[in-house]
């Protein structure tokens, strides 16, 4: 089965046209589908993955709200899971491929010619997703495959969204002002938003089924990456042995996936990856709290209030400064 990427005269097209829509960031419109805002191509990918994807117990799903540390978590997960195949950095796939190529998004695979790509994947299969938990294929929700989720404080996430959008927009499109972007972000009108519901559905699932969903925060990884690399490996059922710890395998995984290393790799400096996006734009500053250089006081107050309103009582909170 193949999809061309163009809207076709089919059931999905009719469905998408019937959905409520709002102006998008990187796409002309986002559509309200299963309670979240999606670009049209992602809806087709979600529908097809819900219909056709068969998860295996060994699969690992790297889930995230966009702009929250996806690239980093994909690299870390790939390095952890495959550490026995690539015991030295020499010839490591992360030196030759961008993490988005090594851990493809499930909704992109199912928007394209998915049969070939799925059947050629090495096991354990690693997939990325920005799709909220309730819209993941039932076989992911019900099998023993594992889901690792990452999100980030909504202040820094907004800044990266705004930066990224203005980098990837067509030259002919006008810049998205920070004010306009912020207004839409605060209403949850953003690809895969509302962001608070995205985080909360994974948060709830991680509490109800801690062996199924591991919930991570970008700031916590920044604080103690070694602890979290061990935590991910344990969660995936492949803990580091004492020998590995002594011989520096954990440090090696951390270094290979580090921002400085990845940003500097030739493979990440040029060329494009998913959706034809230039790979260099996935690497900006990687600092916690850079938002303070952009936010006005009213913006800070507005977003703080939204976070308080939307997350109160959930137990979910964020560190917003280093
Ligand atoms: S995307 O477009 O959804 O895939 O973006 P995502 O990767 O989720 O988030 C981008 C931010 O993560 C930073 N980044 C990293 N941080 C730490 N380590 C590594 N290896 C890494 N790679 C990317 C990237 O710079 C963005 O954060 P900011 O703070 O804006 O620089």
Boltz pocket constraint, residues with backbone or C-beta under 6 A from the ligand:
constraints:
  - pocket:
      binder: B
      contacts: [[A, 64], [A, 65], [A, 66], [A, 67], [A, 68], [A, 69], [A, 70], [A, 71], [A, 72], [A, 75], [A, 156], [A, 159], [A, 160], [A, 164], [A, 257], [A, 258], [A, 259], [A, 260], [A, 262], [A, 282], [A, 283], [A, 284], [A, 285], [A, 286], [A, 287], [A, 288], [A, 290]]
      max_distance: 6.0
